[in-house]
Amino acid sequence: MPTLSAIVPCYNKEKVVYAALSALQAVLRSTGLRYEMVLVNDGSRDSTLQELERFAKKTPQARVVDLKANLGKGGALMAGFSHSSGDLVLFSDADSDLSPAQVSRFLDYMERFRADVVIGSKNHPDSKVRYPFVRRILSHAYLILNFILFTLPVSDTQVGLKLFRRPVLEYAVPRMLVKKYAYDLELLVLAHHGGFHIKEAPIDLCYQGWSGVVGIPIFWIFWDTMAIWYRLKLVKYYDRHKADVRVVVA
C-alpha cells in the first residue's frame, strides 16, 4: 500500500489554518493510507507558525518546516517536498475554499485512470465553483494563453489541490525556476514534457477570500509564463541533463 505525503504551504493564515488542517487530517485518516503532513510556514508575519506548531504538537504525523523568508507558494512547496517521503504527494492549500473531502476522489482518479498526476479543474463539467466574476474572466484568458503557448492537455492549472506520484516531482522539481506566480504552470509543463499522464478531476470550490494573492499580479504572472515558454521552446533549458524517468503503474 502506498504512503501519502500532504504538503501544505502557509502564509499569513492564522485565522483559518488550524481548522483547515484538522479537516484535512480527518480525510487523510479515512483513506486508510499511512500518511504524513508537511506544514510549511512561508515566512508568515502573523501567528501562522504558532498555529502550525499547536497543530503539530497534537498530531504525530505532522511536522513543521519554518522558512524564515517568504519564498512564495512554489518555493514553499519545493521546500516541503524536500522534507517529504511519501510514494504519493498531495499539494493542498491552507484554507477551506477547497474541501479536503475531495482528496478521496483524487486518489480514486489516480487509480482508475492510471494517472501520474491528478489536478483539480474549475472547468471540468462536473465541477461546482463559486468565485468572483473577475477571477473567472482572468482564469479563462490565462487558459487560452497557455493552450496557445504550450498545448497543455488540461483546462486549468491554478487549482491548489494536486496529487502526484513521487517520480513526477523528482523529475520536475530540480528543473524548476519559478517560485511564485506561475509555479503551477511550470510544474505541469514539466510533467507533460516528461511524458507523465495528467488527469483532471472535478472540484467543489467556494471562494471565501482567504486564498490567493491580494491584488492579482497580472504582469508578473505573464512574465513568468513567457519565461517558461522561452526556456521550453527557445533555449531548451528543460532538456539539459534530461533524465529518462517515467512512472510505471502496476
Residue, then its C-alpha position, 0 to 999 in steps of 0.5 A: m500500500p502506498t504512503l501519502s505525503a500532504i504538503v501544505p504551504c502557509y502564509n499569513k493564515e492564522k485565522v483559518v489554518y488550524a481548522a483547515l488542517s484538522a479537516l484535512q487530517a480527518v480525510l487523510r485518516s479515512t483513506g486508510l493510507r499511512y500518511e504524513m503532513v508537511l506544514v510549511n510556514d512561508g515566512s508568515r508575519d502573523s501567528t501562522l507558525q504558532e498555529l502550525e506548531r499547536f497543530a503539530k504538537k497534537t498530531p504525530q504525523a505532522r511536522v513543521v518546516d519554518l522558512k524564515a523568508n517568504l519564498g512564495k507558494g512554489g518555493a514553499l512547496m519545493a521546500g516541503f517536498s524536500h522534507s517529504s517521503g511519501d510514494l504519493v504527494l498531495f499539494s493542498d492549500a491552507d484554507s477551506d475554499l477547497s474541501p479536503a473531502q475531495v482528496s478521496r476522489f483524487l486518489d480514486y482518479m489516480e487509480r482508475f485512470r492510471a494517472d501520474v498526476v491528478i489536478g483539480s479543474k474549475n472547468h471540468p463539467d462536473s465541477k461546482v465553483r463559486y468565485p468572483f466574476v473577475r477571477r473567472i474572466l482572468s482564469h479563462a484568458y490565462l487558459i487560452l494563453n497557455f493552450i496557445l503557448f504550450t498545448l497543455p492537455v488540461s483546462d486549468t492549472q491554478v487549482g491548489l489541490k494536486l496529487f502526484r506520484r513521487p517520480v513526477l516531482e523528482y523529475a520536475v522539481p530540480r528543473m524548476l525556476v519559478k517560485k511564485y506566480a506561475y509555479d503551477l504552470e511550470l510544474l505541469v509543463l514539466a510533467h507533460h514534457g516528461g511524458f507523465h499522464i495528467k488527469e483532471a478531476p472535478i472540484d467543489l470550490c467556494y471562494q471565501g477570500w482567504s486564498g490567493v494573492v491580494g491584488i492579482p499580479i497580472f504582469w508578473i504572472f505573464w512574465d513568468t509564463m513567457a519565461i517558461w515558454y522561452r526556456l521550453k521552446l527557445v533555449k531548451y533549458y528543460d532538456r539539459h541533463k534530461a533524465d529518462v524517468r517515467v512512472v510505471v503503474a502496476 
